[in-house]
Amino acid sequence: MLPQAITNLEKLLNGPRDGALLRYSLGNEYLKLGETEKAAAYFQQTVERDPRFSAGWKLLGKALMAADRQEEALAAYERGIQVATQKGDVQAAKEMGVFVRRLKRLLEA
């Protein structure tokens, strides 16, 4: 059985309140449950709806990493760094930069 938070959020899908933030919230809830593929799908929808949502890119990368999809995670983090830099979101860009360096070392090993 799904937690009440997810059930409540899913009721809002395809309604007037549906948007990047709703998809981000659902992705976050599924990530907490360890449902990495479902989380990644919602984070992908988040950044499709709002490509400038740097936190969406960051958690998309995290979900893809957890789903053992490293190449895709690397691409998400790199795009997220571009977005965060353009927005002036320095902290998010720095955090994703750390993840990129770790991922590149992992992929090179």
BATORNU-791302 format. One record per residue (C-alpha): residue number from 1; y, x, z. Coordinates in nm, 3 decimals. Layout:
N
+-----+---------+---------+---------+
:   k :      yy :      xx :      zz :
+-----+---------+---------+---------+
: NUM :       Y :       X :       Z :
...
+-----+---------+---------+---------+
This chain:
109
+-----+---------+---------+---------+
:   k :      yy :      xx :      zz :
+-----+---------+---------+---------+
:   1 :   0.000 :   0.000 :   0.000 :
:   2 :   0.343 :   0.131 :  -0.093 :
:   3 :   0.611 :   0.185 :   0.169 :
:   4 :   0.863 :  -0.098 :   0.198 :
:   5 :   1.144 :   0.128 :   0.073 :
:   6 :   0.967 :   0.177 :  -0.262 :
:   7 :   0.882 :  -0.192 :  -0.292 :
:   8 :   1.245 :  -0.286 :  -0.229 :
:   9 :   1.378 :  -0.028 :  -0.475 :
:  10 :   1.132 :  -0.128 :  -0.747 :
:  11 :   1.254 :  -0.489 :  -0.722 :
:  12 :   1.592 :  -0.364 :  -0.843 :
:  13 :   1.455 :  -0.206 :  -1.161 :
:  14 :   1.586 :  -0.355 :  -1.485 :
:  15 :   1.848 :  -0.553 :  -1.297 :
:  16 :   2.223 :  -0.516 :  -1.267 :
:  17 :   2.189 :  -0.238 :  -1.009 :
:  18 :   1.949 :  -0.031 :  -1.216 :
:  19 :   2.085 :   0.311 :  -1.299 :
:  20 :   2.050 :   0.681 :  -1.242 :
:  21 :   2.093 :   0.655 :  -0.864 :
:  22 :   1.820 :   0.391 :  -0.831 :
:  23 :   1.580 :   0.601 :  -1.041 :
:  24 :   1.672 :   0.909 :  -0.836 :
:  25 :   1.602 :   0.722 :  -0.512 :
:  26 :   1.263 :   0.607 :  -0.640 :
:  27 :   1.176 :   0.958 :  -0.753 :
:  28 :   1.270 :   1.091 :  -0.412 :
:  29 :   1.051 :   0.834 :  -0.233 :
:  30 :   0.752 :   0.909 :  -0.457 :
:  31 :   0.806 :   1.283 :  -0.407 :
:  32 :   0.789 :   1.231 :  -0.029 :
:  33 :   0.451 :   1.061 :  -0.081 :
:  34 :   0.323 :   1.350 :  -0.291 :
:  35 :   0.311 :   1.131 :  -0.604 :
:  36 :   0.451 :   1.413 :  -0.814 :
:  37 :   0.388 :   1.270 :  -1.161 :
:  38 :   0.550 :   0.938 :  -1.074 :
:  39 :   0.838 :   1.121 :  -0.907 :
:  40 :   0.886 :   1.341 :  -1.213 :
:  41 :   0.892 :   1.034 :  -1.438 :
:  42 :   1.167 :   0.874 :  -1.230 :
:  43 :   1.369 :   1.195 :  -1.214 :
:  44 :   1.334 :   1.228 :  -1.594 :
:  45 :   1.472 :   0.876 :  -1.627 :
:  46 :   1.752 :   0.973 :  -1.387 :
:  47 :   1.876 :   1.258 :  -1.605 :
:  48 :   1.831 :   1.054 :  -1.923 :
:  49 :   2.060 :   0.787 :  -1.778 :
:  50 :   2.306 :   1.042 :  -1.638 :
:  51 :   2.266 :   1.390 :  -1.788 :
:  52 :   2.541 :   1.521 :  -1.555 :
:  53 :   2.347 :   1.432 :  -1.237 :
:  54 :   2.279 :   1.786 :  -1.112 :
:  55 :   2.076 :   1.672 :  -0.810 :
:  56 :   1.852 :   1.481 :  -1.052 :
:  57 :   1.784 :   1.799 :  -1.248 :
:  58 :   1.707 :   1.988 :  -0.928 :
:  59 :   1.453 :   1.735 :  -0.804 :
:  60 :   1.306 :   1.695 :  -1.153 :
:  61 :   1.232 :   2.066 :  -1.142 :
:  62 :   1.086 :   2.036 :  -0.793 :
:  63 :   0.861 :   1.744 :  -0.891 :
:  64 :   0.742 :   1.923 :  -1.205 :
:  65 :   0.663 :   2.234 :  -1.001 :
:  66 :   0.466 :   2.026 :  -0.753 :
:  67 :   0.280 :   1.869 :  -1.048 :
:  68 :   0.187 :   2.219 :  -1.169 :
:  69 :   0.405 :   2.188 :  -1.479 :
:  70 :   0.589 :   2.519 :  -1.441 :
:  71 :   0.723 :   2.559 :  -1.795 :
:  72 :   0.879 :   2.214 :  -1.785 :
:  73 :   1.015 :   2.282 :  -1.436 :
:  74 :   1.178 :   2.601 :  -1.561 :
:  75 :   1.345 :   2.411 :  -1.845 :
:  76 :   1.468 :   2.141 :  -1.604 :
:  77 :   1.614 :   2.397 :  -1.365 :
:  78 :   1.783 :   2.589 :  -1.646 :
:  79 :   1.939 :   2.270 :  -1.781 :
:  80 :   2.036 :   2.173 :  -1.427 :
:  81 :   2.216 :   2.505 :  -1.380 :
:  82 :   2.417 :   2.441 :  -1.697 :
:  83 :   2.508 :   2.091 :  -1.579 :
:  84 :   2.596 :   2.202 :  -1.226 :
:  85 :   2.806 :   2.491 :  -1.354 :
:  86 :   2.999 :   2.263 :  -1.591 :
:  87 :   3.066 :   2.021 :  -1.304 :
:  88 :   3.166 :   2.295 :  -1.062 :
:  89 :   2.868 :   2.214 :  -0.839 :
:  90 :   2.829 :   2.576 :  -0.730 :
:  91 :   2.576 :   2.517 :  -0.450 :
:  92 :   2.333 :   2.325 :  -0.672 :
:  93 :   2.361 :   2.591 :  -0.943 :
:  94 :   2.286 :   2.866 :  -0.689 :
:  95 :   1.985 :   2.680 :  -0.549 :
:  96 :   1.839 :   2.617 :  -0.892 :
:  97 :   1.905 :   2.981 :  -0.983 :
:  98 :   1.682 :   3.087 :  -0.693 :
:  99 :   1.409 :   2.852 :  -0.815 :
: 100 :   1.440 :   2.988 :  -1.171 :
: 101 :   1.399 :   3.348 :  -1.054 :
: 102 :   1.092 :   3.255 :  -0.847 :
: 103 :   0.941 :   3.060 :  -1.134 :
: 104 :   0.996 :   3.339 :  -1.383 :
: 105 :   0.821 :   3.584 :  -1.150 :
: 106 :   0.535 :   3.339 :  -1.109 :
: 107 :   0.502 :   3.288 :  -1.483 :
: 108 :   0.513 :   3.662 :  -1.554 :
: 109 :   0.234 :   3.734 :  -1.304 :
+-----+---------+---------+---------+
